Amino acid sequence: MAARLYGPDFAARPEATYQALRALGPVAWVELAPATPALLVVDYSACLEVLRDTGRFSKDSRRWQALNQGHVPHDSPALALMAWRPSALFTDGPEHARLYTAITDSLNQLDPHELHDTVIACCEPQVEEFGPRGRADLVTDFALQVPGRVLARLFGCPNDVGTRMVRGVNGLIDATGAEAQAASQDLSACLSDLVALKRDRPGDDLTSWMLQHPAALSDQEMVDQLVLLVGAGTVPTASWIASGLKLLLGDPRFAGSLKRGTVPVQVALDEVLWRNAPMANFSIHYAVEPTTIAGTSVPAGVPLVISHASANLQTHHLHSDAIAHNRAHLAWSAGPHACPAQDPATAIAKTAIETVLDRVPGMRLTMRDEDVPYRPGPFHRTPASLPVKFDPVQPSARFGDHR
């Protein structure tokens, strides 16, 4: 029977599943959701083979034969991230290059100092809200809130559009079936309004820069690229922030540094990418025709899901010193579809963690590190809750000089 990449058992112990699958070979059958089979690529070298060979493997999910033949349930939760749309995520060749370049060129216009200040400005209202209570859930009260608010500002959203965008993103986080489809439609409608607004009144923001790019994206292409940026920039970044805080607050190697006032945030974030990749399984490809991967037969039209987590866990022998600042992991994927927003995402996660640790000193987890629950699902690796206590922080004393 194929291994299930969903449910509480997998969420609690994914490493055991990856180890068992690697014992079967570089590629193994899994279920992403009920009646949603796929092949999981679990070996590091095999993952790179798929990610880099654009001749044999395509990103176009219209090649998904089981979906085309009606064998995948219409309400499968996997469809929220796997169903085709004309974005850089699902295109190949020149069309992918055109869309990808519009995104990367626009992201490169972000000013690092302004981004730093924007992240702090989005963190502080969250801290102001929970600080006086002396307790918080750093997942729901902080990590899941900040990335969407940052993106709303980077996109140049007016307040009402930004609120709708954050609400739409939050609606997608735990929704399935009809609820997920409704949230996705709401998000697309919100971003469509934003594109129309920026066509009429461009500003100094990501949306306007993409609209002005020589790639000449249509309104629908703009919406699809913004949906991609929202999806890639919210939940994975929130997962990274939450896992980084979990490591810093719960692992004695890092907790001791916090008490001494030396906060190794970047080291912790690097370790998360190796040990707990926020996008555990994704970068989905399809063999163009029947082929083999490391001697294993692979049929055409079957989702080939890259297990960033399993590939990275093959390096479990690496010590933390070897992991720090080591970029050989696959958490960002690889090849032509590698994440285009590595630098901004790193800046958002690092600044968010540094801000909350600075504004709320003395936070301590109220459960054992090993008891922290994780959200179920095949794609993201995200703590479900991170409860902490601390001495209450009054709003009047919360903000220092962050220039």
Secondary structure by P-SEA (a helix, b strand, c coil): cccccccccccccaaaaaaaaaaaccbbbbbccccbbbbbbccaaaaaaaaccccccccccccccccccccccccccccccccccccccccccaaaaaaaaaaaaaaaaccaaaaaaaaaaaaaaaaaacccccccccccccccccaaaaaaaaacccaaaaaaaaaaaaaaccccaaaaaaaaaaaaaaaaaaaaaaaacccccaaaaaaaccccccaaaaaaaaaaaaaaccaaaaaaaaaaaaaaacccccaaaaaacccaaaaaaaaaaacccccccccccccccccccccccccccccccccaaaaaaccccccccccccccccccccccccccccaaaaaaaaaaaaaaaaaaccccccccccccbbbbbccccccccccccccccccccccccccc
